Amino acid sequence: MTRLLDGALSLDAVDEVPVWLEVNGQPAVTWMCTPDQLPELVVGWCFGEGYIDSRADLLTLRPCAKEPGFWVTVPPARFETVEGQERRRVLASGCGAVTTILGSLSTVPRRSTRPTVPDLARTRLLFKELFALGERYKTTGGIHAAALTDGETLLVHAEDIGRHNAVDKVIGQRILAGERPDDLVMLVTGRISGELAFKAARARISVVATPSVPSTIAVEIAKAAGMVLVGRAVSGAPQVWEP
């Protein structure tokens, strides 16, 4: 905590640093992010962009000793496939000037099974657990969180100044543990943007839930992916979008 001139206590400023990534020797992305769980961020982002499909595809993951940055090596064939895709770089509706690469709806992976709507009362309780784990939120009030759950237990969680980064971190945790995020439920504390829906679809998540609402593009992506969206998940009147 910091103290203002009038003696009142104020919440601390939230950490934000630039972190760069090179994949197979080529500049890939620079994040503005909260500086923890950075290997998880790298791995989750690489998974979401298609550079890796499992931990086995991560040939090397090397941090820079002089500044926040990483070098990653993936199989050349996977790298060439991703680089050869026709995708457009857009300014995402995230925290700060964040760019991402999105493909068309035709590139969204389609789930083979139709997901079920989660128990909404249990989902509210899981959000309470996620909020209780938010150490940085308690000290700053300016942070997002994400979690993956099987519908009963929080399996992994992360905090970050960018909700998209928090999502990459929880997916990265699963990949580094040798697990896949398929068919899990994702909890996010901010709105579900098109970018987040695309990440969840690529991870074959079954449900994405938020205390906020999804964007119209997120709803379109969820329908194309066969994914359920739950908005206003902690309120007494949740909204559900089914594919």
N, C-alpha and C positions, 0 to 999 in steps of 0.2 A: 504494500500500500504506500501511497505518497500523501503528503500533507499539503493542502492548499494554503494560500496566504491567510485566509480567515480562520485557519486551524482545523477546518473540516477534512476528513479523510477522503481520498479519492482512489479509485481503482488504478492499478498499474497499467502502463502501456503494454500492448501485446507485441511480442517479438515478431519481426518480419525481416527475412533476409533473402537475397537472390541465390539460387542454387542452379547450376547449369548441368547439362547432361550431354555427352557425346555417345552416339551409338555407332559402332564399327568405324570409329574415326571421324564421323560426321556430326556437326552440331545438330542436336535434336530439339531441345527445349530449354528454357530458363524459367524456373518457378519463382514467384514471390511467395514465400511460405514460412511456416513456423519451423524453427530448426531442430526438430527431433523426429525420430523414426524416418530418417532420410533414406536409408536403403530400402525400406518398405515403400516409400513414395516412389522411388525409382522403379522398383520391380512392378508395383501396381500400375504405374503409367505405361511401362513397356508392355505389360499384359493387355491393357486396354487398347493400346495402339496396334496390337498384333505382332509386335516384335518377338514375343515369346508366348508359348501356350502352356508351359509348365516350367518348373525350376530347372529341368534338364536342358532347356533351351538357353539358359543364362550361362554362357560359357565363361565369362569373367564379369566381375563387378568390383571395380577398383575406385576408391575415393581419392580425391586430390589432397595432398598433404598441406598445400599452401592456402587454399580457399575452398569454400563449399562448392563441390562439384564432383562429378563421377564420370568414369569411363566404363562403358558396357560393351561387351562383345556378344553377338548372337550368331546363330548359323547364317552364313552368307545368303542361302536361298530364302530364308525368312526375311532378311533385311531387304533383299531385292524385291520381294513380293510386296512388302509394305511401301517401299519407295516408289514402286511402279503403279500403285493404286491411284485412281483419279479422285482425289479428295481435295476439299477446299479449306483453307485456313480462315477461321472466323474469329472475331472478337467475342469471347464468351461473356455470358451474363453472370460473371462471378465477381469476386472481390478484387478490385483493381483491374489493370489492363491485362487481362489474361487472354491469350490466343489458344485456340485448339484446332484440331483438324477433324472435320465431320464428313462422312460419306452420305450418299443418298439413302432413302428408306429401303431401297432394294438390297443394300449391303448389310442391313441389320440382321444378325443371326436370329432365326426363328426357333423358339422352343418346340421340342417334340411332344411335350405334354402340357395340358392346360393347367395352370396353377389354380389353387383354391384361395379364396379370400381368407386371410388369417383371422384368428380370434381377436377381435378389436379391443376387448377388455384386457386381454393379455398383452396386446401391443402397447396399450397405454402404460401398463406396469413396466414393460421393458424400456420404454422411453424414460420413465422415472429413474430406473437403474442407470441408464446412460447419463442422464442429467447429474446424478449423484457422483458419477465418476469424473465429472468435468472439473478437474483441478484448476486448469487455466481459466475456465469460465468464471470460477469463483473469485479469482484474483484480478481478472481483467474485464470480464463482461463482454469481450469482443472477440469471440472465437466460435468456430463451428465444430461439430462433432459428427462422427459416423460410426456405425456398428454393423456387424453381421451377426445374425441370430438364426437358430433353427426353429424359432417360434416359441421356444421355452427358455433358452439360456443365451445370454450374450457371449458369443464366441471370441470376438475381437472388437476393439474399439480404438478410435484415434481422435485427436483434436488438431485443428489447423485453422489459420486465419482464412483459408479458402476452403469452402465446402467440397469443391472438386478434389483438392489435395487430400482432405480427410478420407474421401472415398477411395482414392488411390492407395492410401496408407493401409486401410483395412483389407483391401484386396491383396495388396503386397504381402501383408502378414500371412494370409492363407497360402499364397504361392510359395513363400520362403519356408513355410512349415511343411511343404510337400502336399498340401491339400488344395482342393479347388472350391471356388465359391458357388458352384452350380446349385441351383434350387434353394439357396438360402434366402432369407429376408434381409433387406438392407434398411437400416434406419438412418435418416439424415435430418439434421436440425434446421436446415434452410430449405428454401423452395426447391422443387425438383425441376431443374432446367433441362433443356434438350441435351446438353453435354453430359449431365449426370445420368439421364435416361439411356444415352448411348453407351456410356461406360457399363451400366448395369446390364444392358442387353448383351454386350460383348461377353460379360462374365456369366451370362445365363442365370442371372438372379431371377427368382420367381416373383418377388414382391418388393416394391420400394415404398416406404412410408415416411411421412413427414408431418410435423405439427403445422406446417405451412400448406402450400398448394403447389401443384405441378403447373408448368407452362403448357400452352397449346401444342408446342412442338414435342414436348415430353410425352403428352398423351398420344400423339401420332406415332412416335417411336415405340411406345409401350404396346400399342395395338399391333404394330408390325412385328414386334418381337414376341407377342403372346405373353405379356407381363402385366401384372396387376399393380396399379398405383393407388395409394391411400393418402388422401389429404386431410388436414385438420385432425390428425390421428390422436391427439391428446384431448380433443374437445368432446363434448357430449354428443356431437352430431358429426362423426367422420364422414368423408366423401370417398367413394370407391369408384375407380375407373377399371372396368374389366375388358379384356381383349375380345 
